[in-house]
């Protein structure tokens, strides 16, 4: 049983609705409704009714799905029974199917099909999540940073159609690995430092690292030393950093 934000008035045909309760007209073999709502708690006993609930929820279906998952940490046990507890026991497909085939329950064949579908869904969701995570974990490298800087240089200058006045490295020396940061900073993942001169704000001294791009403490005019301390949050790349820091003028052209 879970909590829902849906009001009984949201249920229409196929349901018996009162001011505080809802019962599905669809029942099980014992005559019990497959969906029962007693505000704010709801109990659903079939995938078909669960699907209908999400359709009824409309733009709130994501919150309803999250509430359902939160209230049912082990859905396989809820659907197939305590013998198929996936939290405490082996969750392999062979193990689950072996239990089902030994089951004397006349509905064992249905359980077998549901068990296989749930296992396939579990693997699909896991693989999908891993792909999404891998896309988000995107580390910069010297080649990528260099390409971004060269691209920005191409769109820099004095004209009105340029996005920056100038962008330059703080050091002309490039190591064999493509980095321009000194070796004692490379061990922290830092690649290079650039001075970015926008058209309408002061020059920004920026650190490009494998982790991302951020504003540092600046370059001293006297000794030309870099204050390596981070002064902003970390952005995924130089273009994203400039879109955030410079604003509308930069976003207009990039």
C-alpha positions in Angstrom: 0.0 0.0 0.0 1.3 3.4 -0.9 0.3 7.0 -0.6 -1.1 8.9 -3.5 -1.9 12.5 -4.3 -4.7 11.6 -6.6 -8.2 12.7 -5.7 -11.1 10.2 -6.0 -12.8 12.6 -8.5 -9.9 11.7 -10.9 -11.4 8.2 -11.4 -14.2 7.8 -13.8 -15.6 4.8 -15.7 -14.6 1.4 -14.4 -14.5 2.6 -10.7 -17.0 2.9 -7.9 -16.2 6.4 -6.4 -17.2 8.0 -3.1 -16.0 11.2 -1.5 -13.0 9.5 0.2 -12.7 6.0 -1.5 -12.4 4.4 -4.9 -12.9 0.7 -5.8 -12.3 -0.8 -9.2 -15.1 -2.7 -10.8 -12.5 -5.2 -11.8 -12.1 -7.8 -9.1 -10.1 -11.0 -8.4 -11.4 -14.5 -8.1 -12.4 -13.8 -4.5 -14.4 -10.7 -5.4 -11.8 -8.2 -4.0 -11.2 -5.0 -6.0 -7.9 -4.9 -7.9 -7.6 -1.2 -7.0 -8.7 0.3 -3.7 -8.2 3.9 -2.7 -8.9 5.2 0.8 -7.4 8.7 0.8 -4.5 9.0 0.8 -3.6 5.3 0.7 -4.0 3.2 -2.4 -3.6 -0.5 -3.0 -3.2 -2.0 -6.5 -3.2 -5.7 -7.2 -2.6 -6.0 -10.9 -0.3 -4.5 -13.5 -3.3 -3.6 -15.6 -4.7 -1.4 -12.8 -1.3 0.1 -12.2 -1.1 1.0 -15.9 -4.6 2.6 -15.7 -3.5 4.6 -12.6 -0.6 6.1 -14.4 -2.9 7.1 -17.3 -5.2 8.8 -14.8 -2.3 10.6 -13.1 -1.4 12.3 -16.4 1.3 14.9 -15.7 1.7 13.6 -12.2 2.5 10.0 -13.3 6.2 10.3 -12.6 5.5 11.2 -8.9 3.0 8.4 -8.6 5.6 5.9 -10.1 8.2 7.1 -7.7 5.9 6.7 -4.8 5.0 3.2 -6.0 8.7 2.2 -6.2 9.4 3.7 -2.8 6.6 1.8 -1.2 7.5 -1.5 -2.9 11.3 -2.0 -2.5 11.0 -5.7 -3.6 8.3 -5.8 -6.3 9.1 -9.4 -7.3 8.2 -10.6 -3.9 4.9 -8.7 -4.0 4.0 -10.2 -7.4 5.3 -13.8 -7.1 5.3 -14.3 -3.4 7.7 -14.5 -0.4 9.5 -17.5 -1.9 11.0 -15.2 -4.5 12.4 -12.6 -2.2 15.1 -10.8 -4.3 16.6 -8.9 -1.4 17.8 -11.8 0.7 18.2 -14.6 -1.8 19.8 -15.4 -5.2 18.3 -13.2 -7.9 19.5 -15.1 -10.9 17.0 -16.0 -13.6 17.9 -19.7 -13.3 17.2 -19.6 -9.5 13.9 -17.9 -9.9 12.7 -20.1 -12.7 13.8 -23.2 -10.8 11.6 -22.2 -7.8 8.6 -21.5 -10.1 8.9 -24.9 -11.9 9.0 -26.7 -8.5 6.0 -24.8 -7.3 2.7 -26.8 -7.2 0.7 -23.6 -7.6 -1.6 -24.0 -10.7 -0.6 -20.5 -11.7 3.1 -21.5 -11.8 3.3 -21.1 -15.6 2.0 -17.5 -15.4 4.5 -16.8 -12.6 7.3 -18.2 -14.8 6.4 -15.8 -17.6 6.0 -12.8 -15.2 9.3 -13.7 -13.5 11.2 -13.7 -16.9 9.6 -10.4 -17.9 10.5 -8.8 -14.6 14.1 -10.0 -14.9 14.4 -8.7 -18.5 12.9 -5.4 -17.4 15.4 -5.2 -14.4 18.4 -5.8 -16.7 17.1 -3.3 -19.3 16.6 -0.5 -16.7 20.1 -1.3 -15.2 21.8 -1.0 -18.6 19.8 2.1 -19.5 20.8 3.8 -16.2 24.5 2.9 -16.7 24.4 4.4 -20.2 22.9 7.6 -18.9 25.5 7.8 -16.1 28.4 7.1 -18.5 27.3 10.0 -20.7 27.2 12.3 -17.7 30.7 11.3 -16.6 32.6 13.2 -19.3 36.2 14.1 -18.4 38.1 16.7 -20.4 41.4 16.0 -22.1 44.1 18.3 -23.6 42.9 17.8 -27.2 39.3 18.6 -26.4 40.3 21.8 -24.4 42.6 22.9 -27.2 39.9 22.4 -29.9 37.5 24.5 -27.8 40.0 27.3 -27.4 40.9 27.3 -31.1 37.2 27.5 -31.9 36.7 30.5 -29.6 39.7 32.2 -31.0 38.1 32.0 -34.4 35.1 33.9 -33.1 37.1 36.5 -31.1 38.1 40.0 -32.1 36.9 43.6 -32.2 33.9 43.2 -34.4 30.3 43.2 -33.3 29.8 39.6 -34.6 32.5 38.2 -32.3 31.7 36.5 -29.0 34.9 37.5 -27.2 37.5 40.2 -27.5 40.3 37.7 -27.0 41.2 34.4 -25.4 44.8 33.4 -24.8 46.9 30.8 -22.9 48.8 32.1 -19.8 51.8 30.0 -21.0 53.2 29.4 -24.5 54.9 26.2 -23.5 53.1 23.0 -24.3 54.3 19.7 -22.7 54.4 16.5 -24.8 51.1 15.4 -23.2 49.4 18.5 -24.5 49.1 20.2 -21.1 50.4 23.7 -20.4 49.9 23.6 -16.6 53.2 23.0 -14.7 53.8 19.4 -13.7 53.0 20.0 -10.0 49.5 21.2 -11.1 49.0 18.4 -13.7 48.9 15.9 -10.8 45.7 17.6 -9.7 44.3 17.1 -13.2 44.9 20.7 -14.4 45.5 21.0 -18.2 46.0 24.8 -18.8 45.0 28.3 -17.8 43.4 30.9 -20.2 42.8 34.6 -20.0 39.4 35.3 -21.4 38.6 39.0 -22.3 34.9 39.5 -23.0 33.5 42.6 -24.6 31.7 43.9 -21.6 33.3 42.6 -18.4 36.8 42.3 -16.9 39.2 39.6 -18.0 38.6 36.2 -16.5 41.4 33.8 -15.6 40.1 30.3 -16.1 41.4 26.8 -15.2 40.8 24.0 -17.6 41.1 20.6 -15.9 40.1 17.0 -16.5 37.3 17.5 -14.1 36.0 20.6 -15.9 36.4 24.3 -16.1 36.3 26.9 -13.4 37.3 30.5 -12.5 40.5 30.6 -10.5 42.0 33.4 -8.3 43.5 35.2 -11.3 47.0 36.1 -12.6 49.1 38.6 -10.7 50.4 41.6 -12.8 53.7 41.8 -10.9 55.0 38.3 -11.0 52.6 36.7 -13.5 51.8 33.9 -11.1 48.5 32.1 -11.2 46.3 31.9 -8.0 45.2 28.3 -8.5 42.4 28.5 -5.9 39.0 27.7 -7.3 36.6 30.7 -7.2 33.5 29.2 -8.9 31.6 26.0 -9.4 33.0 23.6 -12.0 31.4 23.5 -15.5 31.6 20.6 -17.9 33.6 22.6 -20.6 34.8 26.1 -21.6 31.7 26.9 -23.7 29.3 26.1 -20.9 31.4 28.1 -18.5 31.3 31.2 -20.7 27.6 30.9 -21.4 27.0 31.1 -17.7 29.5 33.8 -16.9 29.1 36.1 -19.8 25.4 35.6 -20.4 23.1 36.6 -23.2 25.8 38.0 -25.6 27.8 34.8 -25.6 24.7 32.5 -25.9 23.5 34.5 -28.9 26.3 33.3 -31.1 27.3 30.0 -29.5 
